[in-house]
Amino acid sequence: MEELKQVHAHILKLGLLLDSFCESNLVATCALSKWGSMDYACSIFRQIEEPGCFEYNTMIRGNVNYVNLEEALLLYVEMLERGIEPDNFTYPFVIKACSLLGCVKEGIQIHGHVLKGGLKGDVFVQNSLISMYGKFGGIKHACAVFQKMDEKSVASWSAIIGAHASVEMWHECLMLFGDMSSEGRNRAEESTLVTVITACTHLGSLDIGRCIHGILLRNISELNVIVKTSLINMYVKCGCLEKGLSVFDNMVEKNRHSYTVMISGLAMHGHGREALRVFSEMLEEGLEPDDVVYVGVLSACSHAGLVDDGLQCFNRMRFEHKIEPTVQHYGCVVDLMGRAKMLREAYDLIKSMPFKPNDVVWRSLLSACKVHHNLELGEIAARNLFMLNPYNPGDYLMLANMYAKAQNWANAARVRTEMAGNSLVQTPGFSLVEVKRKVYKFVSQDKSQPESNNIYDMIHQMEWQLKFEGYVADTSEVLLDVDEEEKRQRLKYHSQKLAIAFALIHTSEGSAIRISRNLRMSNDCHTYTKFVSIIYDREITVRDRHRFHHFKDGTCSCLDR
């Protein structure tokens, strides 16, 4: 800037400031250089008697880059008021300003200006509109813009994939990426590939995630720490912990987020000791832990049943690293104690918290009470939950199921009546399974699949073989006042069992099966899957709402905890 100011002084001395070329370049240099100054650019801009479209575009772009978003929009309005017609370089940055500010109404108005100005065919402007509507959650509008484009660039595909990711339409992200690849657009942007990796992570789509990893390795000489961390997250959440560890161990540069993802991944897979080892390695590297890292560490101790280690880490966080525990940390410790049957201690900890416990903390206690059949503390936890959030159907169902387990049908009916009175409906359970790079979704008693007859035949065959191995359906969690035969029928066609049957039909002998579920796995499905793993000699990985379960040779990695 000092050298630029000297050049500016020479221009003034030589009387060249009235030269539009000099003025424009001075403004552009100040506004768009990383070392520039928007204040200095503005002072020069305001001295120009008749600024044109180029100068306004430069100032709008510079203000957006410096996140002076309101100023960028005001310059656009001023530009219109002076009768200067915007061009295809104006709109991408004006649209971006609306997007970052969340100005939906103004964004739609500017879309109208684009149409009136005859720029609906400009690919850069259209890409900006797609991204804007994606950030607003207006996925229908984003798709409408995309579909009307005569020519779609790689950036266009990236924008529409990103728009679907912003509203968590992960399956559609993968479908669009497939369409993009089929059109020969294999040179996807790095950010798009990271988005697709995120979609694979949410859907548990390991095969597609591996393909994306291969594309990255073929097209990018050195993956940066952000991409590698995304890959670790994908592998561990798709059930392939070994590959996630391999990527992590081969990273030359690791940051705190990389360690956090790895520790959390190990926690989900029940490898508590390994998570503590990685945490120690992080400290040895000189990286200071934060509250997010400690959530992963405490979760790892909880899933592995390491009560003493977990309590030590909790104290170390507070006293050694001076991190004030948040409600998340207390929730982890409550979960840790609950899994270890320390229900009274968990309740005392909740009462001693320095701030009001939230619904997550009470829900952890209620869940532990359900597992260990403590109706007294469960009722206390439920009452507090209903006061904090009376609109979560899962909480009512947990309490109703506890009453049903105790055969207290009157109270079970009362709770379900309250739930119905609040118009609450539980999200149906479903299971996702990936077969031949496609993800299939099943719900209980599902007959919507074209091959449902074959799947149901496979279920009969599986049950017949399982009975010879000693499997008996656990009807204790079918908490309805119906006879045993009805309970067995309800269990027989559970979504997880249908997904396993489908995978056994369509995958080669001995290959692994990976399933994702939106709810916690029942005891019956857990036992059933253990038997299937040994009878059919398959490794089966199931990711439920709480953790991963790796079934092999009739055992599970969770050790039935």
Protein Blocks (a to p, Z undefined) as FASTA:
>chain_A
ZZmmmmmmmmmmnopmmpmklmmmmmmmmmmpmklcfklmmmmmmmpmbacfklmmmmmm
mmmmnopaklmmmmmmmmmmnopacdfklmmmmmmmmmmnopaklmmmmmmmmmmnopmm
pmklmmmmmmmmmmnopamlmmmmmmmpmbdcfklmmmmmmmmmmnopaklmmmmmmmmm
mnopabccfklmmmmmmmmmmnopaklmmmmmmmmmmmmmbacfklmmmmmmmmmmnopa
mlmmmmmmmpmbdcfklmmmmmmmmmmnopaklmmmmmmmmmmnopacdfklmmmmmmmm
mmnopaklmmmmmmmmmmmnopacdfklmmmmmmmmmmnopmmlmmmmmmmpcbdcdfkl
mmmmmmmmmmnopaklmmmmmmmmmmmmmcbfklmmmmmmmmmmnopaklmmmmmmmmmm
nopacddddddddeehiacdddehiakbfklmmmmmmmmmmmmmmmmnopacdfklmccd
bdfklmmmmmmmgfklmmmmmmmmmpcehiacddddfbdcdfklmmmmmmmmmmnopacd
dddfkbccddeehiafkloZZ
